[in-house]
């Protein structure tokens, strides 16, 4: 807006507007600048996450998320509807987030809309003290928004930093409010900051995926690491151990290691055990198996991977020298990959073996 004001003044001057118009416009710009300066403290308060006059979040995107996360809906339906309506996710991206097929997500969205219509649910924000009933679902939305930014489901880009940064921005606004700043929210922010700190090292200059052992840890974002450790300390203030606490613990171990060889894989296995106690996720089970491979060797990992993803099987088969089996697993994984950079990496891995 300020740049536009200056350009407008210059354009009018160059056009040799009437002498009385130029001073009038300059006085208007000065008044606008004075108003902007006077309101700067208010803007800072809003951007820091303080509530608007009605007690609701000041940020428009957050207000929409709280609107969509209607308590009349089942929690997963709330999250799916918000991802579709506010975040603009494609059905395939939502399906990947929930580890279900696209047909199931379409049906879930239809049922959610029908339920809201049948209930004639008012599409208005509740009173401030009732917003906390919707907070968990909003946090789930922000987590999945960040996850899509960290590892994109579709397209040619492996990483979408815009989504990851927006998720962090919105979560920080929530944490700035005392009534929202729970240990669970701080754990989520710790996870997002610690993972985001590693984003610059995940890909090379051409956007190609780098394996963990190939990543240059000097490229990690030190400011994001500091924010992650700050929020992790806040998360430990309560007596709750959520799935995000466990994931933040895993991210903290990776972020603290000075090199791949210095990574404390035994601690990572411990954190994955805590995560699986909270959330029986096949992705977490796969990652735990990989961590076990670093602790007890590839043979132990293969026993864990019998029912898991072929890409992980291929990695450990290659380390055991079983090249033909490894090549077949990577080729099968490449056919299943929906993300173009992942598919190309798997194809290159198969070709290298």
Rosetta silent file (secondary structure, phi, psi, omega in degrees, C-alpha in Angstrom):
SEQUENCE: XXXXXXXXXXXXXXXXXXXXXXXXXXXXXXXXXXXXXXXXXXXXXXXXXXXXXXXXXXXXXXXXXXXXXXXXXXXXXXXXXXXXXXXXXXXXXXXXXXXXXXXXXXXXXXXXXXXXXXXXXXXXXXXXXXXXXXXXXXXXXXXXXXXXXXXXXXXXXXXXXXXXXXXXXXXXXXXXXXXXXXXXXXXXXXXXXXXXXXXXXXXXXXXXXXXXXXXXXXXXXXXXXXXXXXXXXXXXXXXXXXXXXXXXXXXXXXXXXXXXXXXXXXXXXXXXXXXXXXXXXXXXXXXXXXXXXXXXXXXXXXXXXXXXXXXXXXXXXXXXXXXXXXXXXXXXXXXXXXXXXXXXXXXXXXXXX
SCORE:     score description
SCORE:     0.000 S_00000001
   1 L     0.000  -40.494 -178.671    0.000    0.000    0.000 S_00000001
   2 H   -66.820  -42.745  177.709    2.814    2.423    0.834 S_00000001
   3 H   -61.182  -41.652  179.774    4.611    1.712   -2.456 S_00000001
   4 H   -61.896  -39.525  178.767    1.325    2.202   -4.317 S_00000001
   5 H   -61.791  -45.860 -179.668    0.820    5.594   -2.640 S_00000001
   6 H   -63.714  -40.958 -179.879    4.295    6.770   -3.685 S_00000001
   7 H   -66.156  -36.947  177.892    3.796    5.543   -7.253 S_00000001
   8 H   -63.836  -42.848  179.011    0.455    7.299   -7.449 S_00000001
   9 H   -61.878  -45.954 -179.501    2.030   10.555   -6.280 S_00000001
  10 H   -62.216  -44.070 -178.941    4.856   10.252   -8.819 S_00000001
  11 H   -62.058  -41.154 -179.777    2.486    9.429  -11.671 S_00000001
  12 H   -68.253  -38.256  177.839    0.306   12.413  -10.885 S_00000001
  13 H   -65.115  -44.787 -178.570    3.304   14.736  -10.617 S_00000001
  14 H   -65.213  -27.544  178.008    4.739   13.543  -13.901 S_00000001
  15 L   -81.723   -0.073  177.676    1.382   14.134  -15.558 S_00000001
  16 L    56.167   55.215  175.356    1.563   17.735  -14.332 S_00000001
  17 L   -61.734  165.852  179.586   -1.693   17.688  -12.510 S_00000001
  18 L   -56.419  145.739 -173.941   -3.163   20.950  -11.469 S_00000001
  19 H   -57.876  -33.486 -177.649   -1.108   22.705   -8.839 S_00000001
  20 H   -75.313  -21.991 -177.862   -3.866   22.442   -6.248 S_00000001
  21 H   -76.429  -40.211 -177.233   -4.166   18.658   -6.694 S_00000001
  22 H   -61.053  -50.347  177.755   -0.551   17.778   -5.963 S_00000001
  23 H   -60.806  -37.027  179.986   -0.431   19.415   -2.496 S_00000001
  24 H   -62.625  -42.151 -179.465   -3.814   17.899   -1.659 S_00000001
  25 H   -68.258  -37.558  178.049   -2.576   14.428   -2.574 S_00000001
  26 H   -64.312  -40.336  178.018    0.623   14.934   -0.594 S_00000001
  27 H   -63.864  -38.355  178.390   -1.409   15.972    2.461 S_00000001
  28 H   -62.797  -42.802  179.251   -3.542   12.840    2.015 S_00000001
  29 H   -63.889  -39.681  178.590   -0.413   10.632    1.902 S_00000001
  30 H   -64.499  -40.903  178.072    0.939   12.308    5.034 S_00000001
  31 H   -64.083  -39.839  179.627   -2.355   11.708    6.854 S_00000001
  32 H   -64.830  -39.081  178.819   -2.308    8.077    5.726 S_00000001
  33 H   -66.586  -39.793  178.517    1.255    7.663    6.972 S_00000001
  34 H   -63.844  -40.802  178.323    0.328    9.205   10.318 S_00000001
  35 H   -64.439  -39.843  179.726   -2.633    6.866   10.602 S_00000001
  36 H   -63.646  -42.214  179.437   -0.412    3.918    9.733 S_00000001
  37 H   -64.492  -41.253 -179.403    2.124    4.921   12.412 S_00000001
  38 H   -65.513  -31.912 -177.284   -0.589    5.358   15.024 S_00000001
  39 L   -92.462    4.327 -174.897   -2.021    1.942   14.245 S_00000001
  40 H   -64.136  -38.754  179.979    1.289    0.127   14.172 S_00000001
  41 H   -65.699  -36.188  177.417    1.023   -1.071   17.763 S_00000001
  42 H   -66.077  -41.452  179.895   -2.469   -2.407   17.050 S_00000001
  43 H   -63.336  -40.298  178.355   -1.233   -4.239   13.955 S_00000001
  44 H   -61.439  -40.393  179.634    1.602   -5.768   15.947 S_00000001
  45 H   -63.131  -42.667  179.794   -0.884   -6.999   18.536 S_00000001
  46 H   -65.881  -45.380 -177.494   -3.051   -8.617   15.844 S_00000001
  47 H   -67.414  -23.350  179.253   -0.114  -10.228   14.044 S_00000001
  48 L   -80.156   -3.338  174.541    1.168  -11.640   17.329 S_00000001
  49 L   107.386    3.113  178.134   -1.995  -13.653   17.664 S_00000001
  50 L   -65.710  156.568 -176.881   -4.119  -11.491   19.957 S_00000001
  51 E   -77.149  160.151  174.735   -7.825  -11.786   19.507 S_00000001
  52 L   -77.662 -177.007 -176.215  -10.002   -9.360   17.578 S_00000001
  53 L   -60.644  -28.552 -178.853  -12.632   -7.201   19.277 S_00000001
  54 L   -87.826    6.183  178.040  -15.116  -10.091   19.340 S_00000001
  55 L    86.112   -7.456  178.940  -12.650  -12.373   21.148 S_00000001
  56 L   -85.353  167.037  176.635  -12.112  -14.611   18.100 S_00000001
  57 E   -56.959  139.762 -177.544   -8.729  -15.057   16.352 S_00000001
  58 L   -74.208  -27.232 -177.212   -7.795  -11.888   14.493 S_00000001
  59 L   -74.461  132.177 -176.502   -6.406  -13.750   11.476 S_00000001
  60 H   -63.708  -38.504 -178.874   -9.029  -14.360    8.781 S_00000001
  61 H   -65.243  -42.734  177.871   -7.716  -17.809    7.851 S_00000001
  62 H   -63.320  -38.899  178.688   -7.862  -18.961   11.459 S_00000001
  63 H   -61.200  -41.792  178.353  -11.390  -17.610   11.804 S_00000001
  64 H   -65.153  -38.641  179.375  -12.447  -19.651    8.767 S_00000001
  65 H   -64.444  -43.262  177.822  -10.799  -22.764   10.176 S_00000001
  66 H   -65.089  -33.447  177.001  -12.641  -22.393   13.473 S_00000001
  67 H   -64.498  -45.556 -175.638  -15.870  -21.874   11.537 S_00000001
  68 H   -72.483  -27.728 -178.425  -15.423  -25.068    9.501 S_00000001
  69 L   -81.979   62.039 -175.964  -14.421  -27.207   12.492 S_00000001
  70 L   -71.907  131.164 -176.481  -18.024  -27.396   13.670 S_00000001
  71 L   -66.198  -13.180  177.777  -18.419  -29.609   16.777 S_00000001
  72 L   -70.765  -18.887 -177.623  -21.550  -31.238   15.300 S_00000001
  73 L   -92.768  150.927  168.956  -19.309  -33.120   12.852 S_00000001
  74 L   -58.933  150.159 -171.771  -17.065  -36.084   13.663 S_00000001
  75 H   -57.537  -45.129 -178.775  -13.511  -34.884   14.154 S_00000001
  76 H   -64.362  -33.684  177.693  -12.092  -36.433   10.971 S_00000001
  77 H   -68.735  -38.348  176.610  -14.953  -34.931    8.941 S_00000001
  78 H   -58.955  -47.313 -176.934  -14.255  -31.509   10.446 S_00000001
  79 H   -65.555  -45.045 -179.436  -10.607  -31.750    9.458 S_00000001
  80 H   -61.933  -43.910 -179.225  -11.333  -33.025    5.930 S_00000001
  81 H   -64.261  -39.269  179.939  -13.937  -30.317    5.304 S_00000001
  82 H   -69.235  -40.801  177.105  -11.591  -27.579    6.532 S_00000001
  83 H   -61.087  -37.824 -179.387   -8.712  -28.834    4.407 S_00000001
  84 H   -75.554  -46.241 -170.178  -10.967  -28.791    1.350 S_00000001
  85 H   -83.361  -35.601 -175.280  -12.865  -25.559    2.008 S_00000001
  86 L  -102.416  -47.959 -177.378  -10.205  -23.345    3.613 S_00000001
  87 L   -81.913  -13.926  178.101   -6.820  -24.796    2.662 S_00000001
  88 L    73.160   26.065 -179.543   -7.951  -25.686   -0.875 S_00000001
  89 L   -68.641  144.825  170.343   -6.614  -29.237   -0.737 S_00000001
  90 L   -74.628  154.816  179.956   -7.334  -31.630   -3.583 S_00000001
  91 H   -56.598  -37.542 -179.709   -9.210  -34.802   -2.621 S_00000001
  92 H   -63.248  -36.649  179.726   -6.035  -36.816   -3.345 S_00000001
  93 H   -69.122  -38.733  177.355   -4.067  -34.717   -0.848 S_00000001
  94 H   -67.969  -41.433  179.375   -6.705  -35.221    1.858 S_00000001
  95 H   -60.629  -41.460  178.817   -6.838  -38.957    1.130 S_00000001
  96 H   -65.025  -38.273 -179.658   -3.074  -39.213    1.527 S_00000001
  97 H   -62.630  -36.255 -178.022   -3.239  -37.313    4.831 S_00000001
  98 H   -96.265   -0.963 -179.455   -5.773  -39.820    6.213 S_00000001
  99 L    57.528   42.615  175.558   -4.210  -42.882    4.503 S_00000001
 100 L  -131.708  171.804 -179.094   -7.510  -43.781    2.803 S_00000001
 101 L   -82.499  165.764 -174.250   -8.644  -43.834   -0.829 S_00000001
 102 H   -65.438  -34.826  179.908  -10.129  -40.825   -2.604 S_00000001
 103 H   -59.784  -41.472  179.994  -13.608  -42.336   -2.810 S_00000001
 104 H   -64.019  -38.391  179.537  -13.804  -42.545    0.988 S_00000001
 105 H   -68.307  -41.601  178.194  -12.821  -38.878    1.319 S_00000001
 106 H   -60.002  -43.181  178.640  -15.425  -37.771   -1.233 S_00000001
 107 H   -64.136  -39.096  179.748  -18.092  -39.662    0.689 S_00000001
 108 H   -63.989  -41.174  179.432  -16.889  -38.156    3.966 S_00000001
 109 H   -66.427  -41.368  178.852  -17.115  -34.633    2.547 S_00000001
 110 H   -62.624  -44.759  179.998  -20.617  -35.243    1.179 S_00000001
 111 H   -63.424  -39.059 -179.572  -21.795  -36.621    4.529 S_00000001
 112 H   -64.146  -45.351  179.012  -20.288  -33.662    6.411 S_00000001
 113 H   -64.252  -40.385  179.827  -22.038  -31.113    4.205 S_00000001
 114 H   -65.379  -39.605 -179.137  -25.317  -33.016    4.435 S_00000001
 115 H   -64.248  -43.706  178.397  -25.081  -33.218    8.227 S_00000001
 116 H   -63.426  -38.267  178.467  -24.497  -29.473    8.536 S_00000001
 117 H   -66.455  -46.141 -178.052  -27.434  -28.815    6.219 S_00000001
 118 H   -65.035  -34.130  178.975  -29.782  -31.169    8.081 S_00000001
 119 H   -80.230   -9.738 -174.242  -28.831  -29.686   11.433 S_00000001
 120 L    51.378   42.806 -175.593  -29.251  -26.167   10.053 S_00000001
 121 L   -66.030  129.283  178.910  -26.023  -25.457   11.907 S_00000001
 122 L   -68.872  132.450 -178.066  -25.325  -21.717   12.146 S_00000001
 123 L   -92.784   64.375  179.841  -22.154  -20.770   10.321 S_00000001
 124 L  -135.062  152.910  178.033  -20.987  -18.278   12.955 S_00000001
 125 L   -72.165  137.641  177.181  -18.126  -18.252   15.414 S_00000001
 126 L   -75.577  178.827  176.405  -19.122  -19.203   18.957 S_00000001
 127 L   -63.464  153.230 -173.326  -18.256  -17.216   22.035 S_00000001
 128 H   -52.333  -41.188 -176.271  -14.514  -17.103   22.842 S_00000001
 129 H   -69.227  -16.046  178.907  -14.692  -19.579   25.747 S_00000001
 130 H   -92.492   -9.484 -179.764  -16.343  -22.137   23.419 S_00000001
 131 L   -64.492  -29.425 -177.433  -13.630  -21.885   20.745 S_00000001
 132 H   -62.527  -22.707  176.365  -11.405  -24.253   22.719 S_00000001
 133 H   -65.233  -23.607 -178.484  -13.828  -27.102   21.831 S_00000001
 134 H   -99.944   -4.039 -171.707  -12.702  -26.674   18.224 S_00000001
 135 H   -63.248  -42.668 -177.963   -9.007  -26.179   18.942 S_00000001
 136 H   -59.609  -43.219 -179.976   -7.925  -29.830   18.575 S_00000001
 137 H   -65.699  -39.558  177.954   -9.456  -30.103   15.106 S_00000001
 138 H   -62.805  -40.406  177.721   -7.843  -26.803   14.021 S_00000001
 139 H   -63.887  -38.546  176.430   -4.481  -28.108   15.223 S_00000001
 140 H   -60.957  -41.494  178.240   -5.005  -31.289   13.198 S_00000001
 141 H   -60.804  -45.795 -178.596   -5.652  -29.138   10.122 S_00000001
 142 H   -64.403  -38.119  177.910   -2.454  -27.154   10.696 S_00000001
 143 H   -62.588  -45.198 -179.019   -0.434  -30.348   11.147 S_00000001
 144 H   -71.049  -31.856  174.137   -1.710  -31.801    7.868 S_00000001
 145 H   -62.486  -44.958  178.109   -1.167  -28.465    6.131 S_00000001
 146 H   -64.609  -42.383 -178.619    2.460  -28.534    7.282 S_00000001
 147 H   -59.859  -41.242  178.116    2.859  -32.201    6.297 S_00000001
 148 H   -65.466  -34.300  176.354    1.720  -31.462    2.751 S_00000001
 149 H   -70.731  -34.319 -178.019    4.255  -28.640    2.609 S_00000001
 150 H   -74.174  -34.617  179.367    7.053  -30.853    3.932 S_00000001
 151 L  -147.865   96.280 -173.205    6.371  -33.675    1.434 S_00000001
 152 L   -65.570  142.985  179.433    3.956  -32.800   -1.366 S_00000001
 153 L   -75.184  -42.045 -173.274    1.463  -35.412   -2.523 S_00000001
 154 L  -128.361  169.357  172.706    1.247  -34.326   -6.146 S_00000001
 155 L    90.587 -174.234 -174.978    3.095  -32.290   -8.734 S_00000001
 156 L   -91.452  -11.964 -178.082    6.741  -31.770   -9.643 S_00000001
 157 L   -96.739  130.971  176.636    7.873  -30.197   -6.357 S_00000001
 158 L   -73.243  -36.677 -175.892    8.912  -32.418   -3.475 S_00000001
 159 L  -121.245  140.845  174.175    8.578  -29.553   -0.965 S_00000001
 160 L  -121.192   85.734 -175.484    6.041  -26.710   -0.780 S_00000001
 161 H   -58.973  -28.376 -179.093    7.599  -24.212    1.651 S_00000001
 162 H   -61.231  -41.655  179.289    4.629  -21.844    1.312 S_00000001
 163 H   -68.771  -43.563 -179.431    2.309  -24.380    2.961 S_00000001
 164 H   -61.841  -43.936 -179.237    4.805  -25.254    5.698 S_00000001
 165 H   -66.970  -37.999  179.160    5.422  -21.594    6.519 S_00000001
 166 H   -66.517  -40.300  177.567    1.707  -20.791    6.575 S_00000001
 167 H   -61.050  -43.027  178.900    1.016  -23.668    8.971 S_00000001
 168 H   -65.518  -43.249 -179.433    3.747  -22.418   11.303 S_00000001
 169 H   -58.583  -45.853 -178.035    2.507  -18.831   11.099 S_00000001
 170 H   -68.282  -39.207  178.577   -1.041  -19.812   12.033 S_00000001
 171 H   -66.257  -36.510  177.015    0.107  -22.101   14.851 S_00000001
 172 H   -64.902  -36.972  176.853    2.276  -19.319   16.274 S_00000001
 173 H   -63.014  -40.066  177.294   -0.765  -17.025   16.286 S_00000001
 174 H   -64.051  -44.286 -176.617   -2.666  -19.626   18.290 S_00000001
 175 H   -66.611  -19.255  178.799    0.213  -20.064   20.742 S_00000001
 176 L   -73.736  -12.488  177.769    0.270  -16.306   21.374 S_00000001
 177 L   -98.071  128.742 -176.024   -3.096  -16.633   23.122 S_00000001
 178 L   -61.290  -33.583 -177.251   -2.957  -17.887   26.698 S_00000001
 179 L   -76.891  -13.212  178.748   -6.240  -19.801   26.349 S_00000001
 180 L  -105.825  -18.331 -169.318   -4.926  -21.750   23.340 S_00000001
 181 L   -79.567   70.779  178.681   -1.264  -22.247   24.327 S_00000001
 182 L   -84.895  161.124  174.035   -1.471  -25.830   25.614 S_00000001
 183 H   -55.665  -33.790  179.979    1.546  -28.179   25.905 S_00000001
 184 H   -65.397  -40.956  177.702    0.076  -30.100   22.960 S_00000001
 185 H   -66.491  -40.741  177.359    0.105  -26.978   20.764 S_00000001
 186 H   -63.421  -35.785  177.194    3.691  -26.219   21.810 S_00000001
 187 H   -64.352  -40.270  177.500    4.603  -29.818   20.891 S_00000001
 188 H   -62.478  -44.647  179.705    3.074  -29.303   17.446 S_00000001
 189 H   -65.803  -38.127  176.409    5.023  -26.077   16.966 S_00000001
 190 H   -60.243  -45.467  179.070    8.237  -27.754   18.130 S_00000001
 191 H   -59.619  -48.181 -175.936    7.697  -30.511   15.569 S_00000001
 192 H   -65.699  -43.978  179.888    6.989  -28.078   12.729 S_00000001
 193 H   -64.776  -44.006 -178.111    9.938  -25.770   13.480 S_00000001
 194 H   -65.666  -37.426  176.746   12.403  -28.652   13.892 S_00000001
 195 H   -71.668  -42.029  179.889   11.250  -30.262   10.645 S_00000001
 196 H   -62.735  -31.762  179.369   11.188  -26.946    8.777 S_00000001
 197 H   -60.952  -26.143 -177.364   14.769  -26.289    9.892 S_00000001
 198 L   -92.060   -6.266 -176.581   15.836  -29.305    7.827 S_00000001
 199 H   -57.547  -43.203 -178.258   13.969  -28.312    4.658 S_00000001
 200 H   -59.910  -24.231 -177.308   16.913  -26.485    2.995 S_00000001
 201 H   -93.372   -8.346 -173.992   18.994  -29.674    3.164 S_00000001
 202 H   -74.458  -24.661 -178.071   16.317  -32.082    1.882 S_00000001
 203 E  -129.901  158.126  176.301   16.766  -31.185   -1.799 S_00000001
 204 L   -89.269 -170.587 -176.273   19.627  -30.102   -4.022 S_00000001
 205 L   -63.544  -23.457 -179.292   19.771  -27.020   -6.261 S_00000001
 206 L   -96.886    6.045  179.285   17.622  -28.766   -8.881 S_00000001
 207 L    83.154   11.161  179.665   14.962  -29.838   -6.396 S_00000001
 208 L   -82.060  144.836 -178.087   16.065  -33.476   -6.325 S_00000001
 209 E   -67.204  135.671  172.891   15.596  -35.438   -3.114 S_00000001
 210 L  -106.308  134.837  174.364   18.658  -35.985   -0.943 S_00000001
 211 L   -66.670  157.828 -177.189   18.860  -39.035    1.315 S_00000001
 212 H   -55.176  -41.764 -178.446   19.307  -38.329    5.025 S_00000001
 213 H   -69.088  -18.051 -177.854   22.945  -39.442    4.907 S_00000001
 214 H   -94.985   -8.400 -173.023   23.609  -37.067    1.978 S_00000001
 215 L   -76.350  137.601  179.349   22.112  -33.935    3.540 S_00000001
 216 L   -85.869  106.672 -174.524   24.404  -31.042    4.429 S_00000001
 217 H   -72.006  -12.342  174.212   23.505  -30.186    8.022 S_00000001
 218 H   -68.657  -17.187  179.530   25.265  -26.842    7.716 S_00000001
 219 H   -86.437   -2.610  178.801   22.261  -25.785    5.623 S_00000001
 220 L   -62.091  146.557 -179.463   19.829  -26.263    8.518 S_00000001
 221 L   -80.936  106.798 -175.432   17.938  -23.134    9.546 S_00000001
 222 H   -65.675  -36.539  179.349   19.416  -22.206   12.939 S_00000001
 223 H   -64.197  -41.231  178.138   16.612  -19.769   13.799 S_00000001
 224 H   -65.882  -37.132  176.675   14.000  -22.474   13.205 S_00000001
 225 H   -61.302  -42.940  179.748   16.010  -24.882   15.362 S_00000001
 226 H   -63.516  -43.045  178.539   16.020  -22.381   18.216 S_00000001
 227 H   -63.747  -38.530  179.773   12.257  -21.858   17.919 S_00000001
 228 H   -63.332  -44.987 -179.958   11.743  -25.616   17.844 S_00000001
 229 H   -68.792  -33.649  176.080   13.730  -26.193   21.022 S_00000001
 230 H   -60.957  -49.467 -178.754   11.944  -23.258   22.697 S_00000001
 231 H   -69.323  -31.971  178.853    8.523  -24.757   21.976 S_00000001
 232 H   -65.369  -39.009  176.654    9.701  -28.241   22.921 S_00000001
 233 H   -63.700  -39.992  177.015   10.680  -26.973   26.371 S_00000001
 234 H   -65.085  -36.662 -178.179    7.223  -25.385   26.713 S_00000001
 235 H   -64.945  -30.072 -177.716    5.596  -28.639   25.601 S_00000001
 236 L   -81.699    1.641 -177.575    7.259  -30.540   28.450 S_00000001
 237 L   -72.179  -24.903 -178.623    5.705  -28.229   31.043 S_00000001
 238 L   -96.416 -172.666  179.503    2.543  -30.351   31.320 S_00000001
 239 L  -106.569   14.029 -178.418    1.923  -33.991   32.167 S_00000001
 240 L   -94.481  141.499  172.381    0.585  -34.932   28.710 S_00000001
 241 L  -124.300   94.684 -177.604    2.506  -37.064   26.210 S_00000001
 242 L   -92.345  174.998  176.503    0.760  -36.706   22.859 S_00000001
 243 H   -61.734  -33.757  179.716    1.710  -38.053   19.448 S_00000001
 244 H   -71.188  -31.773  173.019    3.152  -34.629   18.635 S_00000001
 245 H   -59.477  -45.863 -178.776    5.392  -34.791   21.711 S_00000001
 246 H   -64.899  -43.597 -179.908    6.796  -38.079   20.398 S_00000001
 247 H   -66.096  -37.587  176.726    7.249  -36.747   16.866 S_00000001
 248 H   -65.605  -35.314  176.245    8.927  -33.602   18.203 S_00000001
 249 H   -62.274  -43.493  178.051   11.246  -35.853   20.210 S_00000001
 250 H   -63.197  -46.450  179.647   12.238  -37.724   17.051 S_00000001
 251 H   -62.549  -35.623  179.270   12.748  -34.483   15.131 S_00000001
 252 H   -65.925  -37.659  177.693   14.819  -33.117   18.005 S_00000001
 253 H   -64.024  -46.109  179.327   17.195  -36.094   17.913 S_00000001
 254 H   -63.052  -43.249 -175.968   17.727  -35.678   14.170 S_00000001
 255 H   -69.229  -28.427 -176.646   18.153  -31.907   14.442 S_00000001
 256 H   -83.585  -20.940 -178.197   20.675  -32.166   17.301 S_00000001
 257 L   -70.283  131.074 -178.904   22.950  -34.717   15.611 S_00000001
 258 L   -76.298  -18.238  179.544   26.019  -33.091   14.073 S_00000001
 259 L  -156.735  163.563  176.790   26.293  -35.843   11.451 S_00000001
 260 H   -56.630  -38.271 -178.304   24.392  -38.964   10.336 S_00000001
 261 H   -67.844  -24.722 -177.492   26.858  -41.146   12.251 S_00000001
 262 H   -87.519    0.097 -178.264   26.209  -39.175   15.450 S_00000001
 263 L   -67.971  131.584  179.763   22.451  -39.790   15.381 S_00000001
 264 L   -85.883   85.438 -175.655   21.158  -41.537   18.506 S_00000001
 265 H   -68.778  -28.391  177.309   19.032  -44.165   16.763 S_00000001
 266 H   -63.403  -40.275  177.576   18.263  -46.007   20.008 S_00000001
 267 H   -66.734  -36.194  178.713   16.563  -42.880   21.325 S_00000001
 268 H   -64.998  -42.309  176.252   14.652  -42.552   18.061 S_00000001
 269 H   -59.137  -42.340  178.367   13.380  -46.144   18.403 S_00000001
 270 H   -58.995  -44.201  179.946   12.253  -45.288   21.950 S_00000001
 271 H   -66.455  -37.126  177.308   10.330  -42.268   20.688 S_00000001
 272 H   -65.809  -33.901  174.616    8.708  -44.339   17.920 S_00000001
 273 H   -61.705  -42.307  178.095    7.550  -46.802   20.575 S_00000001
 274 H   -66.049  -38.031  179.782    5.910  -43.903   22.431 S_00000001
 275 H   -64.431  -43.422 -179.214    4.386  -42.662   19.177 S_00000001
 276 H   -68.405  -25.436  173.141    2.881  -46.059   18.358 S_00000001
 277 H   -66.780  -32.636 -178.989    1.390  -46.165   21.857 S_00000001
 278 H   -86.415  -35.182 -171.459   -0.441  -42.943   21.033 S_00000001
 279 L  -150.196  112.328 -177.801   -1.260  -43.565   17.380 S_00000001
 280 L   -79.819   81.374 -174.739   -1.105  -46.916   15.563 S_00000001
 281 L  -104.363  131.907  176.143    0.171  -45.529   12.278 S_00000001
 282 H   -64.389  -29.955  177.347    1.638  -47.684    9.478 S_00000001
 283 H   -67.131  -43.601  177.840    3.940  -44.799    8.563 S_00000001
 284 H   -63.834  -38.146  178.565    5.271  -44.662   12.110 S_00000001
 285 H   -63.489  -39.961  177.433    5.707  -48.454   12.062 S_00000001
 286 H   -62.861  -48.390 -178.466    7.725  -48.191    8.858 S_00000001
 287 H   -64.668  -34.010  175.793    9.958  -45.450   10.244 S_00000001
 288 H   -63.858  -41.008  179.008   10.469  -47.435   13.438 S_00000001
 289 H   -62.111  -39.466  177.837   11.625  -50.402   11.361 S_00000001
 290 H   -64.249  -42.215  178.033   14.135  -48.202    9.577 S_00000001
 291 H   -62.582  -39.375  177.356   15.417  -46.916   12.927 S_00000001
 292 H   -61.505  -36.181  177.258   15.775  -50.504   14.154 S_00000001
 293 H   -60.206  -33.948  178.048   17.900  -51.200   11.080 S_00000001
 294 H   -75.563  -25.541 -178.201   20.340  -48.520   12.243 S_00000001
 295 H   -88.789  -50.451 -171.254   20.441  -49.991   15.758 S_00000001
 296 H  -109.612   -0.028  177.842   20.361  -53.773   15.209 S_00000001
 297 L   101.235  162.617 -174.912   21.341  -54.105   11.566 S_00000001
 298 H   -64.321  -30.682  179.853   19.532  -54.639    8.265 S_00000001
 299 H   -64.481  -40.941  178.197   18.459  -58.218    9.009 S_00000001
 300 H   -65.192  -38.058  179.279   16.483  -57.052   12.058 S_00000001
 301 H   -65.426  -39.674 -179.262   14.887  -54.296    9.993 S_00000001
 302 H   -62.497  -34.998  176.693   13.814  -56.738    7.297 S_00000001
 303 H   -64.247  -33.978  178.680   11.940  -58.782    9.844 S_00000001
 304 H   -74.768  -26.567 -170.532   10.051  -55.615   10.797 S_00000001
 305 L   -93.381    3.668 -175.121    9.397  -54.670    7.179 S_00000001
 306 L   -54.174  -35.098 -178.103    7.739  -57.861    5.975 S_00000001
 307 L  -109.168   15.835 -174.865    4.334  -56.182    5.888 S_00000001
 308 L  -111.419 -166.832 -168.108    5.532  -52.618    5.179 S_00000001
 309 L   -67.234  142.206 -178.494    6.419  -50.482    2.193 S_00000001
 310 H   -65.136  -27.413 -179.775    8.539  -51.890   -0.662 S_00000001
 311 H   -64.702  -42.679  178.965   10.786  -48.839   -0.819 S_00000001
 312 H   -67.440  -38.886  176.529   12.097  -49.441    2.684 S_00000001
 313 H   -59.582  -43.802 -179.370   12.532  -53.145    1.919 S_00000001
 314 H   -59.926  -38.664 -178.980   14.541  -52.237   -1.150 S_00000001
 315 H   -62.063  -46.746 -176.871   16.893  -50.023    0.867 S_00000001
 316 H   -77.049  -29.955  173.625   17.833  -52.714    3.347 S_00000001
 317 H   -62.106  -39.154  178.714   17.986  -55.465    0.697 S_00000001
 318 H   -63.953  -40.128 -179.882   20.547  -53.337   -1.117 S_00000001
 319 H   -66.659  -26.219  177.393   22.618  -52.992    2.063 S_00000001
 320 L   -86.567   -3.286  179.697   22.619  -56.792    2.396 S_00000001
 321 L    84.248    7.945  178.858   23.814  -57.174   -1.197 S_00000001
 322 L   -88.426   73.597 -165.663   20.585  -58.810   -2.425 S_00000001
 323 H   -68.479  -41.050 -177.210   20.578  -56.579   -5.471 S_00000001
 324 H   -64.769  -40.106  177.857   18.022  -58.273   -7.734 S_00000001
 325 H   -67.450  -40.709  179.662   15.404  -58.305   -4.973 S_00000001
 326 H   -62.627  -43.303  179.986   16.217  -54.724   -4.032 S_00000001
 327 H   -61.355  -41.447  179.843   15.900  -53.570   -7.641 S_00000001
 328 H   -65.770  -38.252  179.819   12.485  -55.222   -7.957 S_00000001
 329 H   -67.073  -42.270  179.017   11.244  -53.599   -4.727 S_00000001
 330 H   -66.547  -37.633  177.862   12.344  -50.117   -5.801 S_00000001
 331 H   -64.598  -39.988  178.249   10.741  -50.591   -9.205 S_00000001
 332 H   -67.185  -40.112  178.291    7.477  -51.638   -7.541 S_00000001
 333 H   -64.147  -37.244 -179.990    7.650  -48.679   -5.155 S_00000001
 334 H   -63.543  -36.913  178.758    8.227  -46.309   -8.092 S_00000001
 335 H   -67.295  -28.515 -178.197    5.025  -47.501   -9.760 S_00000001
 336 H   -87.097  -16.279 -174.899    3.080  -46.776   -6.564 S_00000001
 337 L   -70.900  132.616  178.323    4.557  -43.312   -5.948 S_00000001
 338 L   -93.758  -20.015 -177.219    2.170  -40.420   -6.630 S_00000001
 339 L   -93.240  127.017 -173.985    4.814  -37.695   -6.178 S_00000001
 340 H   -60.191  -47.059  178.356    7.007  -37.092   -9.224 S_00000001
 341 H   -62.232  -38.361  177.148   10.307  -36.369   -7.369 S_00000001
 342 H   -63.177  -42.922 -179.654    9.830  -39.455   -5.179 S_00000001
 343 H   -62.222  -43.945  179.943    9.085  -41.571   -8.247 S_00000001
 344 H   -64.773  -39.117  178.780   12.200  -40.288  -10.047 S_00000001
 345 H   -63.310  -43.471  179.683   14.343  -40.919   -6.949 S_00000001
 346 H   -64.595  -38.344  177.972   13.057  -44.488   -6.662 S_00000001
 347 H   -66.131  -40.655  177.649   13.706  -45.083  -10.365 S_00000001
 348 H   -65.459  -38.888  179.951   17.251  -43.729  -10.017 S_00000001
 349 H   -63.241  -43.642  178.486   17.796  -45.910   -6.939 S_00000001
 350 H   -62.061  -42.705 -179.141   16.645  -49.011   -8.855 S_00000001
 351 H   -65.933  -38.546  179.858   18.906  -48.106  -11.791 S_00000001
 352 H   -65.167  -36.809  178.686   21.904  -47.519   -9.506 S_00000001
 353 L   -69.403    0.000    0.000   21.495  -50.954   -7.933 S_00000001
